[in-house]
Amino acid sequence: MSRINDVGGMYGFGQIVAEQDEPPFHADWEAHVFALNSTLVRQGVYQIDEFRDAVERLPPGQYLASSYYQRWFLAIRALLIEKGVFTEEELDDLRDG
């Protein structure tokens, strides 16, 4: 069964346009998400394949409405909850606090 990220060969997604001299990150928070993911993988909290799976498990509407690093953030959040590092409530408190 294909997942939402498996859009190869599907119509309606338009042409991919490469941005000339595109920076690796468009905002500081994106670099932070990249660094957080790298650290969590290196520390053994989860494996890169688990991370990839978490991105691919996002609900289709959420996946399509999210930017590249927003998907990363949502996957990291899901894995931290699944691995018992944080509860959903604790992460919400961090966000709100």
LOTI-541386 format. One line per field, with one value per residue (C-alpha): residue number from 0; x, y, z. Coordinates in Angstrom, 2 decimals. Layout:
N
lotor	c(NUM | ...)
xx	c(X | ...)
yy	c(Y | ...)
zz	c(Z | ...)
//
This chain:
97
lotor	c(0 | 1 | 2 | 3 | 4 | 5 | 6 | 7 | 8 | 9 | 10 | 11 | 12 | 13 | 14 | 15 | 16 | 17 | 18 | 19 | 20 | 21 | 22 | 23 | 24 | 25 | 26 | 27 | 28 | 29 | 30 | 31 | 32 | 33 | 34 | 35 | 36 | 37 | 38 | 39 | 40 | 41 | 42 | 43 | 44 | 45 | 46 | 47 | 48 | 49 | 50 | 51 | 52 | 53 | 54 | 55 | 56 | 57 | 58 | 59 | 60 | 61 | 62 | 63 | 64 | 65 | 66 | 67 | 68 | 69 | 70 | 71 | 72 | 73 | 74 | 75 | 76 | 77 | 78 | 79 | 80 | 81 | 82 | 83 | 84 | 85 | 86 | 87 | 88 | 89 | 90 | 91 | 92 | 93 | 94 | 95 | 96)
xx	c(0.00 | 1.38 | 1.48 | 0.90 | 4.62 | 4.71 | 3.53 | 5.85 | 3.85 | 0.79 | -0.71 | -1.63 | 1.45 | 2.97 | 6.51 | 9.35 | 11.09 | 14.61 | 15.37 | 18.65 | 21.24 | 18.62 | 19.83 | 19.71 | 17.28 | 14.77 | 14.32 | 16.33 | 13.74 | 14.37 | 18.06 | 17.05 | 14.74 | 17.53 | 19.98 | 17.44 | 16.76 | 20.48 | 21.11 | 18.21 | 19.38 | 23.01 | 21.89 | 19.90 | 16.48 | 15.26 | 16.72 | 16.64 | 14.31 | 11.88 | 12.04 | 11.35 | 8.40 | 7.02 | 7.11 | 5.38 | 2.68 | 1.46 | -2.20 | -2.43 | -4.00 | -1.41 | 1.43 | 0.34 | -0.34 | 3.07 | 6.42 | 9.43 | 10.74 | 7.25 | 6.92 | 10.24 | 9.03 | 5.75 | 7.61 | 10.06 | 7.15 | 5.37 | 8.51 | 9.28 | 5.78 | 5.92 | 9.31 | 8.06 | 10.51 | 7.63 | 3.89 | 1.74 | 0.75 | 4.37 | 5.19 | 2.10 | 3.21 | 6.67 | 5.08 | 2.70 | 5.09)
yy	c(0.00 | 3.41 | 6.28 | 9.98 | 10.66 | 8.21 | 10.74 | 9.63 | 9.34 | 11.06 | 14.00 | 17.35 | 18.17 | 20.50 | 20.96 | 21.05 | 24.38 | 24.60 | 27.88 | 29.39 | 29.42 | 28.12 | 28.21 | 24.96 | 26.57 | 29.35 | 30.10 | 29.52 | 27.08 | 24.77 | 24.51 | 23.76 | 20.94 | 19.51 | 19.65 | 18.16 | 15.22 | 14.61 | 14.65 | 12.32 | 9.80 | 9.98 | 9.54 | 6.44 | 7.80 | 6.51 | 5.29 | 7.16 | 4.52 | 5.11 | 8.82 | 8.27 | 6.04 | 8.66 | 11.28 | 8.87 | 8.06 | 11.64 | 11.94 | 12.84 | 16.25 | 17.19 | 15.88 | 17.92 | 21.08 | 20.99 | 22.22 | 19.89 | 20.79 | 21.01 | 17.32 | 16.66 | 18.46 | 16.53 | 13.22 | 14.07 | 14.99 | 11.71 | 9.66 | 11.39 | 10.49 | 6.92 | 6.31 | 7.60 | 10.50 | 12.97 | 12.75 | 14.76 | 16.98 | 17.66 | 18.70 | 20.93 | 22.52 | 23.18 | 24.85 | 26.95 | 27.69)
zz	c(0.00 | -0.88 | 1.58 | 1.02 | 0.56 | -2.37 | -4.96 | -7.75 | -10.97 | -9.52 | -11.37 | -9.90 | -7.86 | -10.42 | -11.58 | -9.08 | -9.41 | -7.99 | -6.26 | -7.48 | -4.66 | -2.23 | 1.39 | 3.36 | 5.82 | 5.24 | 8.96 | 12.13 | 13.50 | 10.55 | 11.46 | 15.06 | 13.94 | 11.77 | 14.71 | 17.13 | 14.82 | 14.27 | 18.02 | 18.84 | 16.23 | 17.45 | 21.06 | 20.10 | 21.04 | 17.68 | 14.42 | 11.12 | 9.65 | 12.51 | 11.80 | 8.10 | 8.99 | 11.37 | 8.59 | 6.22 | 8.82 | 9.03 | 8.03 | 4.31 | 4.88 | 7.49 | 5.33 | 2.30 | 4.33 | 6.08 | 4.88 | 4.74 | 8.20 | 9.69 | 8.76 | 10.48 | 13.61 | 13.67 | 13.23 | 16.04 | 18.32 | 17.55 | 18.19 | 21.48 | 22.65 | 21.28 | 22.91 | 26.26 | 26.40 | 26.85 | 27.11 | 24.74 | 27.66 | 28.60 | 25.04 | 24.96 | 28.25 | 26.78 | 23.78 | 25.86 | 28.68)
//
